[in-house]
Amino acid sequence: MPTLVRLGNIKIQMFADDHNPPHFHVVTPDHEALVSLADLVVLRGAIRASDLRTALEWASENAAFLAGEWSRLND
């Protein structure tokens, strides 16, 4: 699973040939969550609120990049 960015101990990752809906993974040493690209809602998993805030802030600012990576890896 390619790591798209590291934000301290937080990794934003995306699988190739992954299932819909389009999403990314927020991974920390102790937790993982899947987050929808469309609305930045947690689809599955659990993660500390502060880590999720950091990841969602980055994702909001980089939505076009994430959509492009989903297309590159999954279309």
PDB file of N, CA, C, O and CB in Angstrom:
ATOM      1  N   MET A   1       0.858  -1.166   0.000  1.00  0.00           N
ATOM      2  CA  MET A   1       0.000   0.000   0.000  1.00  0.00           C
ATOM      3  C   MET A   1       0.901   1.225   0.000  1.00  0.00           C
ATOM      4  O   MET A   1       1.657   1.430   0.949  1.00  0.00           O
ATOM      5  CB  MET A   1      -0.974   0.000   1.224  1.00  0.00           C
ATOM      6  N   PRO A   2       0.836   2.039  -1.041  1.00  0.00           N
ATOM      7  CA  PRO A   2       1.682   3.228  -1.080  1.00  0.00           C
ATOM      8  C   PRO A   2       1.316   4.235   0.010  1.00  0.00           C
ATOM      9  O   PRO A   2       0.144   4.518   0.255  1.00  0.00           O
ATOM     10  CB  PRO A   2       1.582   3.889  -2.441  1.00  0.00           C
ATOM     11  N   THR A   3       2.339   4.756   0.644  1.00  0.00           N
ATOM     12  CA  THR A   3       2.146   5.855   1.581  1.00  0.00           C
ATOM     13  C   THR A   3       2.219   7.139   0.774  1.00  0.00           C
ATOM     14  O   THR A   3       3.235   7.427   0.142  1.00  0.00           O
ATOM     15  CB  THR A   3       3.213   5.836   2.740  1.00  0.00           C
ATOM     16  N   LEU A   4       1.147   7.903   0.798  1.00  0.00           N
ATOM     17  CA  LEU A   4       1.081   9.143   0.039  1.00  0.00           C
ATOM     18  C   LEU A   4       1.751  10.290   0.773  1.00  0.00           C
ATOM     19  O   LEU A   4       2.360  11.162   0.154  1.00  0.00           O
ATOM     20  CB  LEU A   4      -0.356   9.496  -0.262  1.00  0.00           C
ATOM     21  N   VAL A   5       1.636  10.289   2.105  1.00  0.00           N
ATOM     22  CA  VAL A   5       2.247  11.348   2.913  1.00  0.00           C
ATOM     23  C   VAL A   5       2.386  10.849   4.349  1.00  0.00           C
ATOM     24  O   VAL A   5       1.607  10.014   4.811  1.00  0.00           O
ATOM     25  CB  VAL A   5       1.398  12.667   2.859  1.00  0.00           C
ATOM     26  N   ARG A   6       3.383  11.372   5.038  1.00  0.00           N
ATOM     27  CA  ARG A   6       3.550  11.136   6.473  1.00  0.00           C
ATOM     28  C   ARG A   6       3.375  12.468   7.185  1.00  0.00           C
ATOM     29  O   ARG A   6       3.968  13.478   6.805  1.00  0.00           O
ATOM     30  CB  ARG A   6       4.950  10.497   6.798  1.00  0.00           C
ATOM     31  N   LEU A   7       2.564  12.451   8.208  1.00  0.00           N
ATOM     32  CA  LEU A   7       2.314  13.632   9.033  1.00  0.00           C
ATOM     33  C   LEU A   7       2.702  13.258  10.458  1.00  0.00           C
ATOM     34  O   LEU A   7       1.844  12.881  11.258  1.00  0.00           O
ATOM     35  CB  LEU A   7       0.801  14.112   8.943  1.00  0.00           C
ATOM     36  N   GLY A   8       3.968  13.357  10.774  1.00  0.00           N
ATOM     37  CA  GLY A   8       4.447  12.857  12.061  1.00  0.00           C
ATOM     38  C   GLY A   8       4.312  11.354  12.079  1.00  0.00           C
ATOM     39  O   GLY A   8       4.874  10.672  11.221  1.00  0.00           O
ATOM     40  N   ASN A   9       3.566  10.816  13.055  1.00  0.00           N
ATOM     41  CA  ASN A   9       3.386   9.364  13.144  1.00  0.00           C
ATOM     42  C   ASN A   9       2.161   8.879  12.363  1.00  0.00           C
ATOM     43  O   ASN A   9       1.788   7.709  12.451  1.00  0.00           O
ATOM     44  CB  ASN A   9       3.259   8.947  14.602  1.00  0.00           C
ATOM     45  N   ILE A  10       1.545   9.773  11.607  1.00  0.00           N
ATOM     46  CA  ILE A  10       0.346   9.443  10.824  1.00  0.00           C
ATOM     47  C   ILE A  10       0.755   9.207   9.375  1.00  0.00           C
ATOM     48  O   ILE A  10       1.493   9.997   8.787  1.00  0.00           O
ATOM     49  CB  ILE A  10      -0.727  10.584  10.919  1.00  0.00           C
ATOM     50  N   LYS A  11       0.260   8.101   8.809  1.00  0.00           N
ATOM     51  CA  LYS A  11       0.485   7.837   7.390  1.00  0.00           C
ATOM     52  C   LYS A  11      -0.857   7.876   6.674  1.00  0.00           C
ATOM     53  O   LYS A  11      -1.846   7.321   7.153  1.00  0.00           O
ATOM     54  CB  LYS A  11       1.195   6.462   7.172  1.00  0.00           C
ATOM     55  N   ILE A  12      -0.882   8.538   5.520  1.00  0.00           N
ATOM     56  CA  ILE A  12      -2.036   8.506   4.630  1.00  0.00           C
ATOM     57  C   ILE A  12      -1.661   7.533   3.521  1.00  0.00           C
ATOM     58  O   ILE A  12      -0.679   7.743   2.809  1.00  0.00           O
ATOM     59  CB  ILE A  12      -2.411   9.954   4.062  1.00  0.00           C
ATOM     60  N   GLN A  13      -2.453   6.459   3.376  1.00  0.00           N
ATOM     61  CA  GLN A  13      -2.136   5.410   2.422  1.00  0.00           C
ATOM     62  C   GLN A  13      -3.342   5.099   1.547  1.00  0.00           C
ATOM     63  O   GLN A  13      -4.482   5.399   1.900  1.00  0.00           O
ATOM     64  CB  GLN A  13      -1.667   4.150   3.147  1.00  0.00           C
ATOM     65  N   MET A  14      -3.062   4.485   0.386  1.00  0.00           N
ATOM     66  CA  MET A  14      -4.111   4.098  -0.538  1.00  0.00           C
ATOM     67  C   MET A  14      -3.685   2.813  -1.245  1.00  0.00           C
ATOM     68  O   MET A  14      -2.555   2.704  -1.720  1.00  0.00           O
ATOM     69  CB  MET A  14      -4.405   5.234  -1.563  1.00  0.00           C
ATOM     70  N   PHE A  15      -4.590   1.849  -1.311  1.00  0.00           N
ATOM     71  CA  PHE A  15      -4.343   0.586  -1.998  1.00  0.00           C
ATOM     72  C   PHE A  15      -4.621   0.723  -3.499  1.00  0.00           C
ATOM     73  O   PHE A  15      -5.484   1.501  -3.906  1.00  0.00           O
ATOM     74  CB  PHE A  15      -5.211  -0.534  -1.392  1.00  0.00           C
ATOM     75  N   ALA A  16      -3.893  -0.030  -4.309  1.00  0.00           N
ATOM     76  CA  ALA A  16      -4.239  -0.200  -5.721  1.00  0.00           C
ATOM     77  C   ALA A  16      -5.320  -1.273  -5.813  1.00  0.00           C
ATOM     78  O   ALA A  16      -5.353  -2.203  -5.008  1.00  0.00           O
ATOM     79  CB  ALA A  16      -2.978  -0.586  -6.583  1.00  0.00           C
ATOM     80  N   ASP A  17      -6.190  -1.139  -6.787  1.00  0.00           N
ATOM     81  CA  ASP A  17      -7.279  -2.100  -7.023  1.00  0.00           C
ATOM     82  C   ASP A  17      -8.117  -2.319  -5.775  1.00  0.00           C
ATOM     83  O   ASP A  17      -8.482  -3.451  -5.459  1.00  0.00           O
ATOM     84  CB  ASP A  17      -6.715  -3.435  -7.500  1.00  0.00           C
ATOM     85  N   ASP A  18      -8.422  -1.249  -5.071  1.00  0.00           N
ATOM     86  CA  ASP A  18      -9.197  -1.333  -3.825  1.00  0.00           C
ATOM     87  C   ASP A  18     -10.692  -1.240  -4.122  1.00  0.00           C
ATOM     88  O   ASP A  18     -11.093  -0.872  -5.226  1.00  0.00           O
ATOM     89  CB  ASP A  18      -8.776  -0.213  -2.841  1.00  0.00           C
ATOM     90  N   HIS A  19     -11.497  -1.571  -3.140  1.00  0.00           N
ATOM     91  CA  HIS A  19     -12.950  -1.570  -3.258  1.00  0.00           C
ATOM     92  C   HIS A  19     -13.503  -0.143  -3.190  1.00  0.00           C
ATOM     93  O   HIS A  19     -12.857   0.768  -2.671  1.00  0.00           O
ATOM     94  CB  HIS A  19     -13.575  -2.436  -2.154  1.00  0.00           C
ATOM     95  N   ASN A  20     -14.701   0.022  -3.721  1.00  0.00           N
ATOM     96  CA  ASN A  20     -15.423   1.288  -3.608  1.00  0.00           C
ATOM     97  C   ASN A  20     -16.125   1.347  -2.272  1.00  0.00           C
ATOM     98  O   ASN A  20     -16.337   0.292  -1.674  1.00  0.00           O
ATOM     99  CB  ASN A  20     -16.434   1.460  -4.759  1.00  0.00           C
ATOM    100  N   PRO A  21     -16.496   2.486  -1.769  1.00  0.00           N
ATOM    101  CA  PRO A  21     -16.325   3.803  -2.364  1.00  0.00           C
ATOM    102  C   PRO A  21     -14.868   4.255  -2.273  1.00  0.00           C
ATOM    103  O   PRO A  21     -14.099   3.742  -1.461  1.00  0.00           O
ATOM    104  CB  PRO A  21     -17.243   4.821  -1.679  1.00  0.00           C
ATOM    105  N   PRO A  22     -14.496   5.231  -3.122  1.00  0.00           N
ATOM    106  CA  PRO A  22     -13.136   5.755  -3.056  1.00  0.00           C
ATOM    107  C   PRO A  22     -12.796   6.226  -1.640  1.00  0.00           C
ATOM    108  O   PRO A  22     -13.579   6.931  -1.004  1.00  0.00           O
ATOM    109  CB  PRO A  22     -12.963   6.907  -4.053  1.00  0.00           C
ATOM    110  N   HIS A  23     -11.617   5.826  -1.158  1.00  0.00           N
ATOM    111  CA  HIS A  23     -11.246   6.129   0.220  1.00  0.00           C
ATOM    112  C   HIS A  23      -9.729   6.086   0.372  1.00  0.00           C
ATOM    113  O   HIS A  23      -9.008   5.660  -0.531  1.00  0.00           O
ATOM    114  CB  HIS A  23     -11.917   5.139   1.199  1.00  0.00           C
ATOM    115  N   PHE A  24      -9.268   6.533   1.524  1.00  0.00           N
ATOM    116  CA  PHE A  24      -7.862   6.401   1.886  1.00  0.00           C
ATOM    117  C   PHE A  24      -7.784   5.864   3.296  1.00  0.00           C
ATOM    118  O   PHE A  24      -8.768   5.876   4.036  1.00  0.00           O
ATOM    119  CB  PHE A  24      -7.109   7.756   1.763  1.00  0.00           C
ATOM    120  N   HIS A  25      -6.614   5.394   3.660  1.00  0.00           N
ATOM    121  CA  HIS A  25      -6.387   4.824   4.980  1.00  0.00           C
ATOM    122  C   HIS A  25      -5.548   5.809   5.795  1.00  0.00           C
ATOM    123  O   HIS A  25      -4.550   6.345   5.313  1.00  0.00           O
ATOM    124  CB  HIS A  25      -5.683   3.431   4.879  1.00  0.00           C
ATOM    125  N   VAL A  26      -5.967   6.031   7.019  1.00  0.00           N
ATOM    126  CA  VAL A  26      -5.178   6.818   7.972  1.00  0.00           C
ATOM    127  C   VAL A  26      -4.614   5.805   8.962  1.00  0.00           C
ATOM    128  O   VAL A  26      -5.361   5.133   9.672  1.00  0.00           O
ATOM    129  CB  VAL A  26      -6.051   7.953   8.701  1.00  0.00           C
ATOM    130  N   VAL A  27      -3.281   5.706   8.999  1.00  0.00           N
ATOM    131  CA  VAL A  27      -2.628   4.661   9.791  1.00  0.00           C
ATOM    132  C   VAL A  27      -1.679   5.306  10.787  1.00  0.00           C
ATOM    133  O   VAL A  27      -0.855   6.149  10.432  1.00  0.00           O
ATOM    134  CB  VAL A  27      -1.865   3.661   8.880  1.00  0.00           C
ATOM    135  N   THR A  28      -1.814   4.891  12.047  1.00  0.00           N
ATOM    136  CA  THR A  28      -0.875   5.278  13.093  1.00  0.00           C
ATOM    137  C   THR A  28      -0.297   3.987  13.667  1.00  0.00           C
ATOM    138  O   THR A  28      -0.758   2.903  13.310  1.00  0.00           O
ATOM    139  CB  THR A  28      -1.571   6.157  14.214  1.00  0.00           C
ATOM    140  N   PRO A  29       0.689   4.074  14.537  1.00  0.00           N
ATOM    141  CA  PRO A  29       1.239   2.842  15.103  1.00  0.00           C
ATOM    142  C   PRO A  29       0.198   1.948  15.791  1.00  0.00           C
ATOM    143  O   PRO A  29       0.367   0.729  15.832  1.00  0.00           O
ATOM    144  CB  PRO A  29       2.314   3.189  16.086  1.00  0.00           C
ATOM    145  N   ASP A  30      -0.875   2.539  16.332  1.00  0.00           N
ATOM    146  CA  ASP A  30      -1.842   1.767  17.109  1.00  0.00           C
ATOM    147  C   ASP A  30      -3.232   1.651  16.491  1.00  0.00           C
ATOM    148  O   ASP A  30      -4.050   0.864  16.967  1.00  0.00           O
ATOM    149  CB  ASP A  30      -1.970   2.369  18.443  1.00  0.00           C
ATOM    150  N   HIS A  31      -3.519   2.434  15.425  1.00  0.00           N
ATOM    151  CA  HIS A  31      -4.885   2.483  14.894  1.00  0.00           C
ATOM    152  C   HIS A  31      -4.884   2.621  13.382  1.00  0.00           C
ATOM    153  O   HIS A  31      -3.877   2.963  12.763  1.00  0.00           O
ATOM    154  CB  HIS A  31      -5.659   3.640  15.521  1.00  0.00           C
ATOM    155  N   GLU A  32      -6.054   2.342  12.807  1.00  0.00           N
ATOM    156  CA  GLU A  32      -6.261   2.564  11.385  1.00  0.00           C
ATOM    157  C   GLU A  32      -7.721   2.889  11.143  1.00  0.00           C
ATOM    158  O   GLU A  32      -8.610   2.324  11.780  1.00  0.00           O
ATOM    159  CB  GLU A  32      -5.826   1.332  10.558  1.00  0.00           C
ATOM    160  N   ALA A  33      -7.964   3.813  10.208  1.00  0.00           N
ATOM    161  CA  ALA A  33      -9.320   4.159   9.814  1.00  0.00           C
ATOM    162  C   ALA A  33      -9.362   4.337   8.303  1.00  0.00           C
ATOM    163  O   ALA A  33      -8.389   4.786   7.696  1.00  0.00           O
ATOM    164  CB  ALA A  33      -9.803   5.444  10.540  1.00  0.00           C
ATOM    165  N   LEU A  34     -10.488   3.984   7.701  1.00  0.00           N
ATOM    166  CA  LEU A  34     -10.739   4.229   6.286  1.00  0.00           C
ATOM    167  C   LEU A  34     -11.625   5.457   6.188  1.00  0.00           C
ATOM    168  O   LEU A  34     -12.637   5.559   6.882  1.00  0.00           O
ATOM    169  CB  LEU A  34     -11.400   2.988   5.588  1.00  0.00           C
ATOM    170  N   VAL A  35     -11.244   6.388   5.324  1.00  0.00           N
ATOM    171  CA  VAL A  35     -11.953   7.658   5.217  1.00  0.00           C
ATOM    172  C   VAL A  35     -12.411   7.856   3.774  1.00  0.00           C
ATOM    173  O   VAL A  35     -11.624   7.690   2.843  1.00  0.00           O
ATOM    174  CB  VAL A  35     -11.051   8.841   5.680  1.00  0.00           C
ATOM    175  N   SER A  36     -13.667   8.205   3.592  1.00  0.00           N
ATOM    176  CA  SER A  36     -14.249   8.447   2.284  1.00  0.00           C
ATOM    177  C   SER A  36     -13.649   9.690   1.648  1.00  0.00           C
ATOM    178  O   SER A  36     -13.505  10.722   2.303  1.00  0.00           O
ATOM    179  CB  SER A  36     -15.761   8.586   2.393  1.00  0.00           C
ATOM    180  N   LEU A  37     -13.295   9.589   0.354  1.00  0.00           N
ATOM    181  CA  LEU A  37     -12.802  10.766  -0.368  1.00  0.00           C
ATOM    182  C   LEU A  37     -13.907  11.785  -0.583  1.00  0.00           C
ATOM    183  O   LEU A  37     -13.647  12.988  -0.570  1.00  0.00           O
ATOM    184  CB  LEU A  37     -12.205  10.357  -1.714  1.00  0.00           C
ATOM    185  N   ALA A  38     -15.133  11.327  -0.779  1.00  0.00           N
ATOM    186  CA  ALA A  38     -16.231  12.225  -1.131  1.00  0.00           C
ATOM    187  C   ALA A  38     -16.573  13.227  -0.031  1.00  0.00           C
ATOM    188  O   ALA A  38     -16.811  14.404  -0.302  1.00  0.00           O
ATOM    189  CB  ALA A  38     -17.450  11.420  -1.463  1.00  0.00           C
ATOM    190  N   ASP A  39     -16.594  12.746   1.217  1.00  0.00           N
ATOM    191  CA  ASP A  39     -17.055  13.623   2.297  1.00  0.00           C
ATOM    192  C   ASP A  39     -16.182  13.578   3.551  1.00  0.00           C
ATOM    193  O   ASP A  39     -16.527  14.171   4.573  1.00  0.00           O
ATOM    194  CB  ASP A  39     -18.458  13.258   2.667  1.00  0.00           C
ATOM    195  N   LEU A  40     -15.053  12.874   3.470  1.00  0.00           N
ATOM    196  CA  LEU A  40     -14.094  12.773   4.576  1.00  0.00           C
ATOM    197  C   LEU A  40     -14.732  12.228   5.858  1.00  0.00           C
ATOM    198  O   LEU A  40     -14.425  12.677   6.963  1.00  0.00           O
ATOM    199  CB  LEU A  40     -13.481  14.138   4.853  1.00  0.00           C
ATOM    200  N   VAL A  41     -15.618  11.260   5.683  1.00  0.00           N
ATOM    201  CA  VAL A  41     -16.263  10.583   6.806  1.00  0.00           C
ATOM    202  C   VAL A  41     -15.559   9.253   7.031  1.00  0.00           C
ATOM    203  O   VAL A  41     -15.201   8.565   6.075  1.00  0.00           O
ATOM    204  CB  VAL A  41     -17.791  10.372   6.544  1.00  0.00           C
ATOM    205  N   VAL A  42     -15.359   8.890   8.297  1.00  0.00           N
ATOM    206  CA  VAL A  42     -14.745   7.600   8.614  1.00  0.00           C
ATOM    207  C   VAL A  42     -15.728   6.494   8.243  1.00  0.00           C
ATOM    208  O   VAL A  42     -16.855   6.453   8.738  1.00  0.00           O
ATOM    209  CB  VAL A  42     -14.347   7.514  10.128  1.00  0.00           C
ATOM    210  N   LEU A  43     -15.281   5.603   7.366  1.00  0.00           N
ATOM    211  CA  LEU A  43     -16.102   4.478   6.928  1.00  0.00           C
ATOM    212  C   LEU A  43     -15.961   3.273   7.839  1.00  0.00           C
ATOM    213  O   LEU A  43     -16.914   2.523   8.054  1.00  0.00           O
ATOM    214  CB  LEU A  43     -15.739   4.090   5.517  1.00  0.00           C
ATOM    215  N   ARG A  44     -14.757   3.097   8.372  1.00  0.00           N
ATOM    216  CA  ARG A  44     -14.485   1.923   9.209  1.00  0.00           C
ATOM    217  C   ARG A  44     -13.231   2.200  10.011  1.00  0.00           C
ATOM    218  O   ARG A  44     -12.366   2.968   9.593  1.00  0.00           O
ATOM    219  CB  ARG A  44     -14.325   0.621   8.348  1.00  0.00           C
ATOM    220  N   GLY A  45     -13.144   1.568  11.162  1.00  0.00           N
ATOM    221  CA  GLY A  45     -11.958   1.685  11.998  1.00  0.00           C
ATOM    222  C   GLY A  45     -12.118   2.746  13.070  1.00  0.00           C
ATOM    223  O   GLY A  45     -13.170   3.369  13.217  1.00  0.00           O
ATOM    224  N   ALA A  46     -11.048   2.927  13.803  1.00  0.00           N
ATOM    225  CA  ALA A  46     -11.040   3.895  14.898  1.00  0.00           C
ATOM    226  C   ALA A  46      -9.646   4.499  14.990  1.00  0.00           C
ATOM    227  O   ALA A  46      -8.642   3.844  14.707  1.00  0.00           O
ATOM    228  CB  ALA A  46     -11.457   3.230  16.254  1.00  0.00           C
ATOM    229  N   ILE A  47      -9.612   5.745  15.388  1.00  0.00           N
ATOM    230  CA  ILE A  47      -8.345   6.459  15.476  1.00  0.00           C
ATOM    231  C   ILE A  47      -8.513   7.597  16.480  1.00  0.00           C
ATOM    232  O   ILE A  47      -9.619   8.104  16.671  1.00  0.00           O
ATOM    233  CB  ILE A  47      -7.894   6.999  14.073  1.00  0.00           C
ATOM    234  N   ARG A  48      -7.425   7.994  17.113  1.00  0.00           N
ATOM    235  CA  ARG A  48      -7.500   9.101  18.069  1.00  0.00           C
ATOM    236  C   ARG A  48      -8.030  10.357  17.386  1.00  0.00           C
ATOM    237  O   ARG A  48      -7.687  10.636  16.237  1.00  0.00           O
ATOM    238  CB  ARG A  48      -6.116   9.376  18.694  1.00  0.00           C
ATOM    239  N   ALA A  49      -8.852  11.099  18.084  1.00  0.00           N
ATOM    240  CA  ALA A  49      -9.475  12.294  17.516  1.00  0.00           C
ATOM    241  C   ALA A  49      -8.440  13.296  17.016  1.00  0.00           C
ATOM    242  O   ALA A  49      -8.629  13.884  15.951  1.00  0.00           O
ATOM    243  CB  ALA A  49     -10.373  12.954  18.549  1.00  0.00           C
ATOM    244  N   SER A  50      -7.370  13.503  17.743  1.00  0.00           N
ATOM    245  CA  SER A  50      -6.355  14.478  17.319  1.00  0.00           C
ATOM    246  C   SER A  50      -5.653  14.027  16.044  1.00  0.00           C
ATOM    247  O   SER A  50      -5.346  14.857  15.188  1.00  0.00           O
ATOM    248  CB  SER A  50      -5.322  14.694  18.433  1.00  0.00           C
ATOM    249  N   ASP A  51      -5.393  12.724  15.898  1.00  0.00           N
ATOM    250  CA  ASP A  51      -4.783  12.205  14.683  1.00  0.00           C
ATOM    251  C   ASP A  51      -5.742  12.323  13.507  1.00  0.00           C
ATOM    252  O   ASP A  51      -5.330  12.657  12.396  1.00  0.00           O
ATOM    253  CB  ASP A  51      -4.357  10.750  14.876  1.00  0.00           C
ATOM    254  N   LEU A  52      -7.012  12.051  13.749  1.00  0.00           N
ATOM    255  CA  LEU A  52      -8.007  12.166  12.697  1.00  0.00           C
ATOM    256  C   LEU A  52      -8.131  13.615  12.236  1.00  0.00           C
ATOM    257  O   LEU A  52      -8.204  13.874  11.035  1.00  0.00           O
ATOM    258  CB  LEU A  52      -9.364  11.639  13.180  1.00  0.00           C
ATOM    259  N   ARG A  53      -8.156  14.555  13.163  1.00  0.00           N
ATOM    260  CA  ARG A  53      -8.222  15.974  12.800  1.00  0.00           C
ATOM    261  C   ARG A  53      -7.061  16.369  11.902  1.00  0.00           C
ATOM    262  O   ARG A  53      -7.253  17.053  10.897  1.00  0.00           O
ATOM    263  CB  ARG A  53      -8.227  16.846  14.055  1.00  0.00           C
ATOM    264  N   THR A  54      -5.851  15.937  12.263  1.00  0.00           N
ATOM    265  CA  THR A  54      -4.662  16.241  11.466  1.00  0.00           C
ATOM    266  C   THR A  54      -4.797  15.668  10.065  1.00  0.00           C
ATOM    267  O   THR A  54      -4.533  16.359   9.081  1.00  0.00           O
ATOM    268  CB  THR A  54      -3.398  15.690  12.145  1.00  0.00           C
ATOM    269  N   ALA A  55      -5.205  14.416   9.969  1.00  0.00           N
ATOM    270  CA  ALA A  55      -5.339  13.753   8.677  1.00  0.00           C
ATOM    271  C   ALA A  55      -6.425  14.408   7.832  1.00  0.00           C
ATOM    272  O   ALA A  55      -6.233  14.618   6.635  1.00  0.00           O
ATOM    273  CB  ALA A  55      -5.647  12.271   8.872  1.00  0.00           C
ATOM    274  N   LEU A  56      -7.556  14.730   8.437  1.00  0.00           N
ATOM    275  CA  LEU A  56      -8.649  15.323   7.684  1.00  0.00           C
ATOM    276  C   LEU A  56      -8.325  16.736   7.223  1.00  0.00           C
ATOM    277  O   LEU A  56      -8.748  17.146   6.142  1.00  0.00           O
ATOM    278  CB  LEU A  56      -9.906  15.333   8.518  1.00  0.00           C
ATOM    279  N   GLU A  57      -7.593  17.472   8.018  1.00  0.00           N
ATOM    280  CA  GLU A  57      -7.166  18.808   7.595  1.00  0.00           C
ATOM    281  C   GLU A  57      -6.282  18.695   6.360  1.00  0.00           C
ATOM    282  O   GLU A  57      -6.476  19.419   5.384  1.00  0.00           O
ATOM    283  CB  GLU A  57      -6.412  19.538   8.739  1.00  0.00           C
ATOM    284  N   TRP A  58      -5.305  17.779   6.404  1.00  0.00           N
ATOM    285  CA  TRP A  58      -4.433  17.575   5.247  1.00  0.00           C
ATOM    286  C   TRP A  58      -5.256  17.124   4.041  1.00  0.00           C
ATOM    287  O   TRP A  58      -5.070  17.638   2.938  1.00  0.00           O
ATOM    288  CB  TRP A  58      -3.332  16.535   5.569  1.00  0.00           C
ATOM    289  N   ALA A  59      -6.165  16.168   4.244  1.00  0.00           N
ATOM    290  CA  ALA A  59      -6.969  15.631   3.146  1.00  0.00           C
ATOM    291  C   ALA A  59      -7.850  16.710   2.524  1.00  0.00           C
ATOM    292  O   ALA A  59      -8.008  16.751   1.304  1.00  0.00           O
ATOM    293  CB  ALA A  59      -7.833  14.471   3.640  1.00  0.00           C
ATOM    294  N   SER A  60      -8.409  17.561   3.329  1.00  0.00           N
ATOM    295  CA  SER A  60      -9.241  18.645   2.821  1.00  0.00           C
ATOM    296  C   SER A  60      -8.436  19.578   1.925  1.00  0.00           C
ATOM    297  O   SER A  60      -8.921  20.026   0.886  1.00  0.00           O
ATOM    298  CB  SER A  60      -9.861  19.428   3.977  1.00  0.00           C
ATOM    299  N   GLU A  61      -7.218  19.865   2.330  1.00  0.00           N
ATOM    300  CA  GLU A  61      -6.344  20.755   1.560  1.00  0.00           C
ATOM    301  C   GLU A  61      -5.770  20.070   0.319  1.00  0.00           C
ATOM    302  O   GLU A  61      -5.282  20.748  -0.586  1.00  0.00           O
ATOM    303  CB  GLU A  61      -5.207  21.256   2.440  1.00  0.00           C
ATOM    304  N   ASN A  62      -5.822  18.751   0.265  1.00  0.00           N
ATOM    305  CA  ASN A  62      -5.213  17.987  -0.823  1.00  0.00           C
ATOM    306  C   ASN A  62      -6.211  17.053  -1.508  1.00  0.00           C
ATOM    307  O   ASN A  62      -5.840  15.981  -1.987  1.00  0.00           O
ATOM    308  CB  ASN A  62      -4.041  17.183  -0.294  1.00  0.00           C
ATOM    309  N   ALA A  63      -7.475  17.468  -1.551  1.00  0.00           N
ATOM    310  CA  ALA A  63      -8.539  16.627  -2.108  1.00  0.00           C
ATOM    311  C   ALA A  63      -8.277  16.266  -3.571  1.00  0.00           C
ATOM    312  O   ALA A  63      -8.501  15.122  -3.969  1.00  0.00           O
ATOM    313  CB  ALA A  63      -9.885  17.339  -1.986  1.00  0.00           C
ATOM    314  N   ALA A  64      -7.810  17.212  -4.369  1.00  0.00           N
ATOM    315  CA  ALA A  64      -7.556  16.932  -5.789  1.00  0.00           C
ATOM    316  C   ALA A  64      -6.439  15.901  -5.950  1.00  0.00           C
ATOM    317  O   ALA A  64      -6.522  15.018  -6.804  1.00  0.00           O
ATOM    318  CB  ALA A  64      -7.188  18.231  -6.537  1.00  0.00           C
ATOM    319  N   PHE A  65      -5.404  16.014  -5.134  1.00  0.00           N
ATOM    320  CA  PHE A  65      -4.316  15.036  -5.173  1.00  0.00           C
ATOM    321  C   PHE A  65      -4.832  13.647  -4.818  1.00  0.00           C
ATOM    322  O   PHE A  65      -4.508  12.676  -5.503  1.00  0.00           O
ATOM    323  CB  PHE A  65      -3.184  15.446  -4.212  1.00  0.00           C
ATOM    324  N   LEU A  66      -5.631  13.537  -3.758  1.00  0.00           N
ATOM    325  CA  LEU A  66      -6.170  12.238  -3.349  1.00  0.00           C
ATOM    326  C   LEU A  66      -7.058  11.639  -4.434  1.00  0.00           C
ATOM    327  O   LEU A  66      -6.970  10.444  -4.715  1.00  0.00           O
ATOM    328  CB  LEU A  66      -6.962  12.377  -2.045  1.00  0.00           C
ATOM    329  N   ALA A  67      -7.908  12.453  -5.043  1.00  0.00           N
ATOM    330  CA  ALA A  67      -8.778  11.957  -6.119  1.00  0.00           C
ATOM    331  C   ALA A  67      -7.934  11.469  -7.288  1.00  0.00           C
ATOM    332  O   ALA A  67      -8.237  10.436  -7.886  1.00  0.00           O
ATOM    333  CB  ALA A  67      -9.761  13.060  -6.589  1.00  0.00           C
ATOM    334  N   GLY A  68      -6.891  12.196  -7.612  1.00  0.00           N
ATOM    335  CA  GLY A  68      -6.004  11.781  -8.693  1.00  0.00           C
ATOM    336  C   GLY A  68      -5.298  10.466  -8.407  1.00  0.00           C
ATOM    337  O   GLY A  68      -5.161   9.617  -9.288  1.00  0.00           O
ATOM    338  N   GLU A  69      -4.852  10.305  -7.168  1.00  0.00           N
ATOM    339  CA  GLU A  69      -4.193   9.064  -6.784  1.00  0.00           C
ATOM    340  C   GLU A  69      -5.167   7.890  -6.812  1.00  0.00           C
ATOM    341  O   GLU A  69      -4.803   6.788  -7.224  1.00  0.00           O
ATOM    342  CB  GLU A  69      -3.574   9.202  -5.396  1.00  0.00           C
ATOM    343  N   TRP A  70      -6.408   8.123  -6.373  1.00  0.00           N
ATOM    344  CA  TRP A  70      -7.403   7.049  -6.445  1.00  0.00           C
ATOM    345  C   TRP A  70      -7.598   6.621  -7.894  1.00  0.00           C
ATOM    346  O   TRP A  70      -7.620   5.427  -8.196  1.00  0.00           O
ATOM    347  CB  TRP A  70      -8.751   7.503  -5.830  1.00  0.00           C
ATOM    348  N   SER A  71      -7.740   7.592  -8.789  1.00  0.00           N
ATOM    349  CA  SER A  71      -7.915   7.281 -10.205  1.00  0.00           C
ATOM    350  C   SER A  71      -6.702   6.538 -10.764  1.00  0.00           C
ATOM    351  O   SER A  71      -6.854   5.554 -11.488  1.00  0.00           O
ATOM    352  CB  SER A  71      -8.157   8.565 -11.003  1.00  0.00           C
ATOM    353  N   ARG A  72      -5.518   7.001 -10.434  1.00  0.00           N
ATOM    354  CA  ARG A  72      -4.291   6.364 -10.932  1.00  0.00           C
ATOM    355  C   ARG A  72      -4.174   4.920 -10.445  1.00  0.00           C
ATOM    356  O   ARG A  72      -3.776   4.042 -11.210  1.00  0.00           O
ATOM    357  CB  ARG A  72      -3.058   7.166 -10.488  1.00  0.00           C
ATOM    358  N   LEU A  73      -4.515   4.669  -9.188  1.00  0.00           N
ATOM    359  CA  LEU A  73      -4.340   3.352  -8.600  1.00  0.00           C
ATOM    360  C   LEU A  73      -5.500   2.395  -8.841  1.00  0.00           C
ATOM    361  O   LEU A  73      -5.326   1.180  -8.747  1.00  0.00           O
ATOM    362  CB  LEU A  73      -4.125   3.494  -7.147  1.00  0.00           C
ATOM    363  N   ASN A  74      -6.683   2.924  -9.151  1.00  0.00           N
ATOM    364  CA  ASN A  74      -7.882   2.087  -9.165  1.00  0.00           C
ATOM    365  C   ASN A  74      -8.702   2.121 -10.453  1.00  0.00           C
ATOM    366  O   ASN A  74      -9.715   1.428 -10.545  1.00  0.00           O
ATOM    367  CB  ASN A  74      -8.749   2.486  -8.054  1.00  0.00           C
ATOM    368  N   ASP A  75      -8.306   2.883 -11.417  1.00  0.00           N
ATOM    369  CA  ASP A  75      -9.083   2.892 -12.676  1.00  0.00           C
ATOM    370  C   ASP A  75      -8.413   2.040 -13.728  1.00  0.00           C
ATOM    371  O   ASP A  75      -8.917   1.927 -14.845  1.00  0.00           O
ATOM    372  CB  ASP A  75      -9.256   4.325 -13.205  1.00  0.00           C
TER     373      ASP A  75
END
